[in-house]
Amino acid sequence: MPRMPRDLSRPLVTGGAGFIGSALVRLLLARPEVERVVVLDKLTYAGSLDRLPERGNHPRLDFIHGDIADRSLLERTLAAHQLTGVLHLAAESHVDRSIDNADDFIATNITGTASLMEACRAAGIPLLHCSTDEAYGSVMAPALFTEESPLRPSSPYSASKTSADLLCLAAHTTYGQDVVITRASNNYGPRQHPEKLIPRMIHCALHNQPLPVFGNGLQVRDWMHADDHCAGIIAAYLRGNAGEVYNLGARCERTNLDLVRSILAILGKPESLIRHVTDRPGHDCRYAIDPTKAERELGWTARVDFEQAFRQTVRQLAAELA
């Protein structure tokens, strides 16, 4: 299907008070064509107004406290704010929580996405759905995930995100809905929730507590700065073909153990703080994204230098967590 022109002047960002969502809001507000940004966020444990510019009181930002599963609220929001597009990042995302109880992940990631998708279709508004490389499961080196790789989610979290992906693709096939999907690798950057790997390890190191590393710590992840990810989201919204998936990655593979050792080195803490603990159930061994399609079709590439930005991130998060 030919690429459809999309308007970024008045976007809705769901989950905009989260780690990646707030980074996206900041990039959008820096763009001259963006007149106003509307953020819809439920403000669960992972969302905070403190992440937003001026705590949500920025003159070109409207904040709405609400749930994407509330269809009536969505319809009122899309109409009242004359929105031109939706960038959908609202999600339950912590894998360990999904293993303990998947109910919230099903409600938000599947039912909430379906509700948002239907509201966008009724309003004739394009939707970008932000997904994850975890939809593909694990891959052995040197293979990379492409957009054609089989979907083999391993956790309740990744299964819920994959379900949402399939609903979006079905909406395009059935109704011709203007939906684009991005699947991104692991993110790092400032303002990340303390439950996630990097801030959790920093918190433990700062307090001279053991740093718990699952299993042997040799699980491999492709690390990408949140600003690169958000630039890819914007590029996919503006230039991506409807009904297409775009992988966003930085070609920056690191083992979890190497990442933890780097954190300790930056903070001047001993590696004796590392403690290997029982591995997570269903823990994937390696995620590795091939971003060639996004680079070729969207004109996007990850640009942030990992070594420099990672050191800066560790120091920023250390200051936030101190």
Contacts in CASP RR format, 6 or more apart in sequence:
PFRMAT RR
TARGET T0000
AUTHOR 0000-0000-0000
METHOD contacts of the structure
MODEL  1
MPRMPRDLSRPLVTGGAGFIGSALVRLLLARPEVERVVVLDKLTYAGSLD
RLPERGNHPRLDFIHGDIADRSLLERTLAAHQLTGVLHLAAESHVDRSID
NADDFIATNITGTASLMEACRAAGIPLLHCSTDEAYGSVMAPALFTEESP
LRPSSPYSASKTSADLLCLAAHTTYGQDVVITRASNNYGPRQHPEKLIPR
MIHCALHNQPLPVFGNGLQVRDWMHADDHCAGIIAAYLRGNAGEVYNLGA
RCERTNLDLVRSILAILGKPESLIRHVTDRPGHDCRYAIDPTKAERELGW
TARVDFEQAFRQTVRQLAAELA
1 241 0 8 1.000
1 242 0 8 1.000
1 243 0 8 1.000
2 241 0 8 1.000
3 239 0 8 1.000
3 240 0 8 1.000
3 241 0 8 1.000
3 242 0 8 1.000
4 126 0 8 1.000
4 178 0 8 1.000
4 242 0 8 1.000
6 84 0 8 1.000
6 85 0 8 1.000
6 126 0 8 1.000
6 178 0 8 1.000
6 237 0 8 1.000
6 238 0 8 1.000
7 84 0 8 1.000
7 85 0 8 1.000
8 28 0 8 1.000
8 31 0 8 1.000
8 33 0 8 1.000
8 34 0 8 1.000
8 84 0 8 1.000
8 85 0 8 1.000
8 234 0 8 1.000
8 237 0 8 1.000
8 238 0 8 1.000
9 33 0 8 1.000
9 34 0 8 1.000
9 35 0 8 1.000
9 36 0 8 1.000
9 84 0 8 1.000
10 34 0 8 1.000
10 35 0 8 1.000
10 36 0 8 1.000
10 37 0 8 1.000
10 38 0 8 1.000
10 81 0 8 1.000
10 82 0 8 1.000
10 83 0 8 1.000
10 84 0 8 1.000
10 85 0 8 1.000
11 28 0 8 1.000
11 34 0 8 1.000
11 37 0 8 1.000
11 38 0 8 1.000
11 83 0 8 1.000
11 84 0 8 1.000
11 85 0 8 1.000
11 86 0 8 1.000
11 87 0 8 1.000
11 237 0 8 1.000
12 38 0 8 1.000
12 39 0 8 1.000
12 40 0 8 1.000
12 77 0 8 1.000
12 78 0 8 1.000
12 81 0 8 1.000
12 83 0 8 1.000
12 85 0 8 1.000
12 86 0 8 1.000
12 87 0 8 1.000
13 21 0 8 1.000
13 24 0 8 1.000
13 25 0 8 1.000
13 28 0 8 1.000
13 37 0 8 1.000
13 38 0 8 1.000
13 39 0 8 1.000
13 40 0 8 1.000
13 87 0 8 1.000
13 89 0 8 1.000
14 39 0 8 1.000
14 40 0 8 1.000
14 41 0 8 1.000
14 68 0 8 1.000
14 86 0 8 1.000
14 87 0 8 1.000
14 88 0 8 1.000
14 89 0 8 1.000
14 90 0 8 1.000
14 116 0 8 1.000
15 21 0 8 1.000
15 39 0 8 1.000
15 40 0 8 1.000
15 41 0 8 1.000
15 42 0 8 1.000
15 47 0 8 1.000
15 89 0 8 1.000
15 90 0 8 1.000
15 91 0 8 1.000
16 22 0 8 1.000
16 24 0 8 1.000
16 25 0 8 1.000
16 39 0 8 1.000
16 40 0 8 1.000
16 41 0 8 1.000
16 47 0 8 1.000
16 51 0 8 1.000
16 52 0 8 1.000
16 89 0 8 1.000
16 90 0 8 1.000
17 39 0 8 1.000
17 41 0 8 1.000
17 43 0 8 1.000
17 47 0 8 1.000
17 48 0 8 1.000
17 49 0 8 1.000
17 51 0 8 1.000
17 52 0 8 1.000
17 63 0 8 1.000
18 41 0 8 1.000
18 46 0 8 1.000
18 47 0 8 1.000
18 48 0 8 1.000
18 51 0 8 1.000
18 89 0 8 1.000
18 191 0 8 1.000
18 193 0 8 1.000
19 46 0 8 1.000
19 51 0 8 1.000
19 187 0 8 1.000
19 189 0 8 1.000
19 191 0 8 1.000
19 192 0 8 1.000
19 193 0 8 1.000
19 196 0 8 1.000
19 226 0 8 1.000
20 89 0 8 1.000
20 130 0 8 1.000
20 187 0 8 1.000
20 226 0 8 1.000
20 229 0 8 1.000
20 230 0 8 1.000
21 89 0 8 1.000
21 230 0 8 1.000
22 51 0 8 1.000
22 52 0 8 1.000
22 191 0 8 1.000
23 189 0 8 1.000
23 191 0 8 1.000
23 226 0 8 1.000
23 227 0 8 1.000
23 229 0 8 1.000
23 230 0 8 1.000
24 87 0 8 1.000
24 89 0 8 1.000
24 230 0 8 1.000
24 233 0 8 1.000
24 234 0 8 1.000
25 37 0 8 1.000
25 39 0 8 1.000
25 52 0 8 1.000
25 53 0 8 1.000
25 61 0 8 1.000
26 53 0 8 1.000
27 227 0 8 1.000
27 230 0 8 1.000
27 231 0 8 1.000
27 234 0 8 1.000
28 34 0 8 1.000
28 37 0 8 1.000
28 234 0 8 1.000
29 37 0 8 1.000
29 53 0 8 1.000
29 58 0 8 1.000
29 60 0 8 1.000
29 61 0 8 1.000
31 234 0 8 1.000
34 60 0 8 1.000
35 60 0 8 1.000
36 60 0 8 1.000
36 61 0 8 1.000
36 62 0 8 1.000
36 81 0 8 1.000
37 60 0 8 1.000
37 61 0 8 1.000
37 62 0 8 1.000
38 61 0 8 1.000
38 62 0 8 1.000
38 63 0 8 1.000
38 64 0 8 1.000
38 77 0 8 1.000
38 81 0 8 1.000
38 83 0 8 1.000
39 52 0 8 1.000
39 56 0 8 1.000
39 61 0 8 1.000
39 62 0 8 1.000
39 63 0 8 1.000
39 64 0 8 1.000
40 64 0 8 1.000
40 66 0 8 1.000
40 68 0 8 1.000
40 73 0 8 1.000
40 74 0 8 1.000
40 77 0 8 1.000
40 90 0 8 1.000
41 47 0 8 1.000
41 63 0 8 1.000
41 64 0 8 1.000
41 65 0 8 1.000
41 66 0 8 1.000
41 90 0 8 1.000
42 65 0 8 1.000
42 66 0 8 1.000
42 67 0 8 1.000
42 68 0 8 1.000
42 90 0 8 1.000
42 108 0 8 1.000
43 49 0 8 1.000
43 65 0 8 1.000
43 66 0 8 1.000
44 92 0 8 1.000
45 193 0 8 1.000
46 92 0 8 1.000
46 93 0 8 1.000
46 94 0 8 1.000
46 193 0 8 1.000
46 195 0 8 1.000
47 193 0 8 1.000
49 55 0 8 1.000
49 56 0 8 1.000
49 63 0 8 1.000
51 191 0 8 1.000
52 58 0 8 1.000
52 61 0 8 1.000
52 63 0 8 1.000
53 61 0 8 1.000
54 61 0 8 1.000
56 63 0 8 1.000
62 81 0 8 1.000
64 73 0 8 1.000
64 77 0 8 1.000
66 73 0 8 1.000
67 73 0 8 1.000
67 108 0 8 1.000
67 112 0 8 1.000
68 74 0 8 1.000
68 88 0 8 1.000
68 90 0 8 1.000
68 108 0 8 1.000
68 112 0 8 1.000
68 113 0 8 1.000
68 115 0 8 1.000
68 116 0 8 1.000
69 107 0 8 1.000
69 108 0 8 1.000
69 111 0 8 1.000
69 112 0 8 1.000
69 115 0 8 1.000
70 115 0 8 1.000
71 115 0 8 1.000
71 118 0 8 1.000
71 119 0 8 1.000
74 115 0 8 1.000
74 116 0 8 1.000
74 119 0 8 1.000
75 119 0 8 1.000
75 122 0 8 1.000
75 123 0 8 1.000
77 83 0 8 1.000
78 86 0 8 1.000
78 119 0 8 1.000
78 120 0 8 1.000
78 123 0 8 1.000
78 125 0 8 1.000
79 123 0 8 1.000
83 123 0 8 1.000
83 125 0 8 1.000
84 125 0 8 1.000
85 120 0 8 1.000
85 125 0 8 1.000
85 126 0 8 1.000
85 127 0 8 1.000
85 237 0 8 1.000
86 116 0 8 1.000
86 120 0 8 1.000
86 125 0 8 1.000
86 126 0 8 1.000
86 127 0 8 1.000
86 128 0 8 1.000
87 128 0 8 1.000
87 130 0 8 1.000
87 233 0 8 1.000
87 234 0 8 1.000
87 237 0 8 1.000
88 113 0 8 1.000
88 116 0 8 1.000
88 127 0 8 1.000
88 128 0 8 1.000
88 129 0 8 1.000
88 130 0 8 1.000
89 130 0 8 1.000
89 233 0 8 1.000
90 108 0 8 1.000
90 112 0 8 1.000
90 116 0 8 1.000
91 108 0 8 1.000
91 109 0 8 1.000
91 130 0 8 1.000
91 161 0 8 1.000
92 98 0 8 1.000
92 104 0 8 1.000
92 105 0 8 1.000
92 108 0 8 1.000
92 109 0 8 1.000
92 157 0 8 1.000
92 160 0 8 1.000
93 132 0 8 1.000
93 157 0 8 1.000
94 157 0 8 1.000
94 193 0 8 1.000
94 195 0 8 1.000
94 196 0 8 1.000
95 134 0 8 1.000
95 155 0 8 1.000
95 157 0 8 1.000
95 158 0 8 1.000
95 280 0 8 1.000
96 195 0 8 1.000
96 280 0 8 1.000
97 104 0 8 1.000
97 105 0 8 1.000
97 157 0 8 1.000
97 195 0 8 1.000
98 105 0 8 1.000
98 155 0 8 1.000
98 156 0 8 1.000
98 157 0 8 1.000
98 160 0 8 1.000
99 155 0 8 1.000
99 156 0 8 1.000
99 280 0 8 1.000
99 281 0 8 1.000
102 156 0 8 1.000
102 157 0 8 1.000
102 160 0 8 1.000
105 156 0 8 1.000
105 157 0 8 1.000
105 160 0 8 1.000
106 156 0 8 1.000
106 160 0 8 1.000
109 157 0 8 1.000
109 160 0 8 1.000
109 161 0 8 1.000
109 163 0 8 1.000
109 164 0 8 1.000
110 160 0 8 1.000
110 163 0 8 1.000
110 164 0 8 1.000
110 167 0 8 1.000
113 129 0 8 1.000
113 164 0 8 1.000
113 167 0 8 1.000
113 168 0 8 1.000
114 164 0 8 1.000
114 167 0 8 1.000
116 127 0 8 1.000
117 127 0 8 1.000
117 129 0 8 1.000
117 167 0 8 1.000
117 168 0 8 1.000
117 171 0 8 1.000
117 177 0 8 1.000
117 179 0 8 1.000
120 126 0 8 1.000
120 127 0 8 1.000
120 177 0 8 1.000
120 179 0 8 1.000
121 171 0 8 1.000
121 175 0 8 1.000
121 177 0 8 1.000
124 178 0 8 1.000
126 178 0 8 1.000
126 179 0 8 1.000
126 180 0 8 1.000
126 237 0 8 1.000
126 242 0 8 1.000
127 168 0 8 1.000
127 177 0 8 1.000
127 178 0 8 1.000
127 179 0 8 1.000
127 180 0 8 1.000
128 179 0 8 1.000
128 180 0 8 1.000
128 181 0 8 1.000
128 182 0 8 1.000
128 233 0 8 1.000
128 236 0 8 1.000
128 237 0 8 1.000
129 164 0 8 1.000
129 165 0 8 1.000
129 168 0 8 1.000
129 179 0 8 1.000
129 180 0 8 1.000
129 181 0 8 1.000
129 182 0 8 1.000
130 182 0 8 1.000
130 184 0 8 1.000
130 233 0 8 1.000
131 161 0 8 1.000
131 162 0 8 1.000
131 164 0 8 1.000
131 165 0 8 1.000
131 181 0 8 1.000
131 182 0 8 1.000
131 183 0 8 1.000
131 184 0 8 1.000
131 245 0 8 1.000
132 158 0 8 1.000
132 161 0 8 1.000
132 183 0 8 1.000
132 184 0 8 1.000
133 145 0 8 1.000
133 183 0 8 1.000
133 184 0 8 1.000
133 185 0 8 1.000
133 186 0 8 1.000
133 222 0 8 1.000
133 247 0 8 1.000
133 249 0 8 1.000
133 287 0 8 1.000
133 289 0 8 1.000
134 153 0 8 1.000
134 154 0 8 1.000
134 155 0 8 1.000
134 157 0 8 1.000
134 158 0 8 1.000
134 161 0 8 1.000
134 284 0 8 1.000
134 287 0 8 1.000
135 151 0 8 1.000
135 153 0 8 1.000
135 158 0 8 1.000
135 161 0 8 1.000
135 162 0 8 1.000
135 165 0 8 1.000
135 183 0 8 1.000
136 145 0 8 1.000
136 149 0 8 1.000
136 150 0 8 1.000
136 151 0 8 1.000
136 152 0 8 1.000
136 153 0 8 1.000
136 183 0 8 1.000
136 287 0 8 1.000
137 151 0 8 1.000
137 152 0 8 1.000
137 153 0 8 1.000
137 154 0 8 1.000
137 158 0 8 1.000
137 284 0 8 1.000
137 287 0 8 1.000
138 152 0 8 1.000
138 154 0 8 1.000
138 284 0 8 1.000
138 285 0 8 1.000
138 286 0 8 1.000
138 287 0 8 1.000
139 145 0 8 1.000
139 149 0 8 1.000
139 286 0 8 1.000
139 287 0 8 1.000
139 288 0 8 1.000
140 285 0 8 1.000
140 286 0 8 1.000
141 220 0 8 1.000
141 286 0 8 1.000
141 288 0 8 1.000
143 288 0 8 1.000
144 288 0 8 1.000
144 289 0 8 1.000
144 290 0 8 1.000
145 183 0 8 1.000
145 247 0 8 1.000
145 287 0 8 1.000
145 288 0 8 1.000
145 289 0 8 1.000
145 290 0 8 1.000
146 247 0 8 1.000
146 290 0 8 1.000
146 292 0 8 1.000
146 293 0 8 1.000
147 183 0 8 1.000
147 244 0 8 1.000
147 245 0 8 1.000
147 246 0 8 1.000
147 247 0 8 1.000
147 293 0 8 1.000
151 162 0 8 1.000
151 165 0 8 1.000
151 166 0 8 1.000
153 159 0 8 1.000
153 161 0 8 1.000
153 162 0 8 1.000
154 282 0 8 1.000
154 283 0 8 1.000
154 284 0 8 1.000
155 282 0 8 1.000
165 181 0 8 1.000
165 183 0 8 1.000
165 245 0 8 1.000
168 179 0 8 1.000
168 181 0 8 1.000
168 243 0 8 1.000
169 179 0 8 1.000
169 181 0 8 1.000
169 243 0 8 1.000
169 245 0 8 1.000
171 177 0 8 1.000
171 179 0 8 1.000
172 178 0 8 1.000
172 179 0 8 1.000
172 242 0 8 1.000
172 243 0 8 1.000
173 243 0 8 1.000
176 242 0 8 1.000
177 242 0 8 1.000
178 242 0 8 1.000
179 242 0 8 1.000
179 243 0 8 1.000
180 236 0 8 1.000
180 237 0 8 1.000
180 240 0 8 1.000
180 241 0 8 1.000
180 242 0 8 1.000
180 243 0 8 1.000
180 244 0 8 1.000
180 246 0 8 1.000
181 243 0 8 1.000
181 244 0 8 1.000
181 245 0 8 1.000
181 246 0 8 1.000
182 232 0 8 1.000
182 233 0 8 1.000
182 236 0 8 1.000
182 245 0 8 1.000
182 246 0 8 1.000
182 247 0 8 1.000
182 248 0 8 1.000
182 294 0 8 1.000
183 245 0 8 1.000
183 246 0 8 1.000
183 247 0 8 1.000
183 248 0 8 1.000
183 289 0 8 1.000
184 224 0 8 1.000
184 229 0 8 1.000
184 247 0 8 1.000
184 248 0 8 1.000
184 249 0 8 1.000
184 289 0 8 1.000
185 221 0 8 1.000
185 222 0 8 1.000
185 223 0 8 1.000
185 224 0 8 1.000
185 248 0 8 1.000
185 249 0 8 1.000
185 250 0 8 1.000
185 287 0 8 1.000
185 288 0 8 1.000
185 289 0 8 1.000
186 221 0 8 1.000
186 222 0 8 1.000
186 223 0 8 1.000
186 224 0 8 1.000
186 287 0 8 1.000
187 223 0 8 1.000
187 224 0 8 1.000
187 225 0 8 1.000
187 226 0 8 1.000
187 229 0 8 1.000
188 198 0 8 1.000
188 223 0 8 1.000
188 224 0 8 1.000
188 225 0 8 1.000
188 226 0 8 1.000
188 309 0 8 1.000
188 310 0 8 1.000
188 313 0 8 1.000
189 198 0 8 1.000
189 225 0 8 1.000
189 226 0 8 1.000
189 227 0 8 1.000
189 309 0 8 1.000
189 313 0 8 1.000
189 316 0 8 1.000
189 317 0 8 1.000
190 313 0 8 1.000
190 316 0 8 1.000
190 317 0 8 1.000
190 320 0 8 1.000
191 320 0 8 1.000
192 198 0 8 1.000
192 199 0 8 1.000
192 226 0 8 1.000
192 317 0 8 1.000
193 199 0 8 1.000
194 200 0 8 1.000
194 203 0 8 1.000
194 321 0 8 1.000
197 256 0 8 1.000
197 259 0 8 1.000
198 259 0 8 1.000
198 263 0 8 1.000
198 313 0 8 1.000
198 314 0 8 1.000
198 317 0 8 1.000
199 317 0 8 1.000
199 320 0 8 1.000
199 321 0 8 1.000
201 211 0 8 1.000
201 259 0 8 1.000
201 260 0 8 1.000
201 263 0 8 1.000
202 263 0 8 1.000
202 267 0 8 1.000
202 314 0 8 1.000
202 317 0 8 1.000
202 318 0 8 1.000
202 321 0 8 1.000
203 209 0 8 1.000
203 321 0 8 1.000
204 210 0 8 1.000
204 211 0 8 1.000
204 212 0 8 1.000
204 273 0 8 1.000
205 211 0 8 1.000
205 263 0 8 1.000
205 264 0 8 1.000
205 267 0 8 1.000
205 269 0 8 1.000
205 273 0 8 1.000
206 267 0 8 1.000
206 318 0 8 1.000
206 321 0 8 1.000
206 322 0 8 1.000
208 269 0 8 1.000
208 273 0 8 1.000
209 273 0 8 1.000
210 273 0 8 1.000
210 274 0 8 1.000
210 275 0 8 1.000
211 260 0 8 1.000
211 263 0 8 1.000
211 264 0 8 1.000
211 273 0 8 1.000
211 274 0 8 1.000
211 275 0 8 1.000
212 275 0 8 1.000
212 277 0 8 1.000
213 256 0 8 1.000
213 257 0 8 1.000
213 260 0 8 1.000
213 274 0 8 1.000
213 275 0 8 1.000
213 276 0 8 1.000
213 277 0 8 1.000
214 256 0 8 1.000
214 276 0 8 1.000
214 277 0 8 1.000
214 278 0 8 1.000
214 279 0 8 1.000
214 280 0 8 1.000
214 283 0 8 1.000
215 276 0 8 1.000
215 277 0 8 1.000
215 278 0 8 1.000
215 279 0 8 1.000
215 283 0 8 1.000
216 257 0 8 1.000
216 276 0 8 1.000
217 255 0 8 1.000
217 256 0 8 1.000
217 257 0 8 1.000
217 260 0 8 1.000
217 276 0 8 1.000
218 255 0 8 1.000
218 256 0 8 1.000
218 257 0 8 1.000
218 285 0 8 1.000
219 255 0 8 1.000
219 256 0 8 1.000
219 283 0 8 1.000
219 284 0 8 1.000
219 285 0 8 1.000
219 286 0 8 1.000
220 253 0 8 1.000
220 254 0 8 1.000
220 255 0 8 1.000
220 256 0 8 1.000
220 285 0 8 1.000
220 286 0 8 1.000
220 287 0 8 1.000
220 288 0 8 1.000
221 253 0 8 1.000
221 254 0 8 1.000
221 256 0 8 1.000
221 259 0 8 1.000
221 286 0 8 1.000
221 287 0 8 1.000
222 249 0 8 1.000
222 250 0 8 1.000
222 251 0 8 1.000
222 252 0 8 1.000
222 253 0 8 1.000
222 287 0 8 1.000
222 288 0 8 1.000
222 289 0 8 1.000
223 250 0 8 1.000
223 252 0 8 1.000
223 253 0 8 1.000
223 254 0 8 1.000
223 259 0 8 1.000
223 306 0 8 1.000
223 310 0 8 1.000
224 248 0 8 1.000
224 249 0 8 1.000
224 250 0 8 1.000
224 252 0 8 1.000
224 302 0 8 1.000
224 304 0 8 1.000
225 250 0 8 1.000
225 302 0 8 1.000
225 304 0 8 1.000
225 306 0 8 1.000
225 309 0 8 1.000
225 313 0 8 1.000
227 304 0 8 1.000
228 248 0 8 1.000
228 249 0 8 1.000
228 250 0 8 1.000
228 302 0 8 1.000
228 303 0 8 1.000
228 304 0 8 1.000
229 248 0 8 1.000
229 249 0 8 1.000
231 300 0 8 1.000
231 303 0 8 1.000
232 246 0 8 1.000
232 248 0 8 1.000
232 294 0 8 1.000
232 298 0 8 1.000
232 300 0 8 1.000
233 248 0 8 1.000
235 294 0 8 1.000
235 298 0 8 1.000
235 299 0 8 1.000
235 300 0 8 1.000
236 246 0 8 1.000
236 248 0 8 1.000
236 294 0 8 1.000
236 298 0 8 1.000
236 300 0 8 1.000
239 297 0 8 1.000
239 298 0 8 1.000
239 299 0 8 1.000
240 246 0 8 1.000
240 297 0 8 1.000
240 298 0 8 1.000
241 297 0 8 1.000
246 293 0 8 1.000
246 294 0 8 1.000
246 297 0 8 1.000
246 298 0 8 1.000
247 289 0 8 1.000
247 290 0 8 1.000
247 291 0 8 1.000
247 293 0 8 1.000
247 294 0 8 1.000
248 289 0 8 1.000
248 291 0 8 1.000
248 294 0 8 1.000
248 300 0 8 1.000
248 302 0 8 1.000
249 289 0 8 1.000
249 291 0 8 1.000
249 294 0 8 1.000
249 302 0 8 1.000
250 291 0 8 1.000
250 302 0 8 1.000
250 304 0 8 1.000
250 306 0 8 1.000
251 289 0 8 1.000
251 291 0 8 1.000
251 302 0 8 1.000
252 302 0 8 1.000
252 306 0 8 1.000
253 286 0 8 1.000
253 288 0 8 1.000
254 262 0 8 1.000
257 274 0 8 1.000
260 274 0 8 1.000
261 271 0 8 1.000
261 274 0 8 1.000
262 310 0 8 1.000
262 314 0 8 1.000
263 314 0 8 1.000
264 270 0 8 1.000
264 271 0 8 1.000
264 273 0 8 1.000
264 274 0 8 1.000
266 310 0 8 1.000
266 311 0 8 1.000
266 314 0 8 1.000
266 315 0 8 1.000
267 314 0 8 1.000
267 318 0 8 1.000
291 300 0 8 1.000
291 301 0 8 1.000
291 302 0 8 1.000
294 300 0 8 1.000
294 301 0 8 1.000
295 301 0 8 1.000
END
